[in-house]
Amino acid sequence: MTATFDVRLDVVPRERIEQRILMIRGQKALLDVDLAALYEVSAKALKQAVRRNRERFPEDFMFELTWKEAAVLSRSQSVTLKRGVNYKYRPFAFTEHGVAMLSSVLRSPRAIQVNILIVRAFARLRRLLATHRGLARRLDELEGRYDAQFKVVFDAIRSLMADPVESSGERIGFRRAP
């Protein structure tokens, strides 16, 4: 007989998780301080648990940021690192597989619930990226079929599809005062 496990979707809002997923070294990852906040444990406790189980976290599951990467993230408006916090130790970045492995290290009911929601957020982002690539491919096909009179339309669609950060190099929105 298998036990059913009901995931509470109200544990953490999906948007809160998705906002914390960053592209670091070409991989989607979550920082240890963000995971600790989601799990409602201290970053120190999370790092200690990971260090005690280091063999469970190969480089493609988790990696330690360089001092330069940590400095860049501490100045970023979208990351929870603040000046003076996490400067003593370099942050860990966890890929989707690393987050899944955390469930074997952090065993609290909240950690299990949050892990499930995080894995679902990664899967959702993967689906969105696949849809985006498919749309871009289809747009290329259409552009090849039609002449230059529709170039303006295709350019407008591509600009809407472009990531605002990639297109302008600047983030849009408000910054929180330190």
Protein Blocks (a to p, Z undefined) as FASTA:
>chain_A
ZZdddddfklpgfklmmmmpcceehiacddfklmmmmnopafklmmmmmmmmmmmmcfkl
occddfklmmmmmmpmkbcbdehiaklpccddddfklmmmmmmmmmcfklmmmmmmmmmm
mmmmmmmmmmmmmmmmmmmmmmmmpcfklmmmmmmmmmmmpcfklmnopacdddddZZ
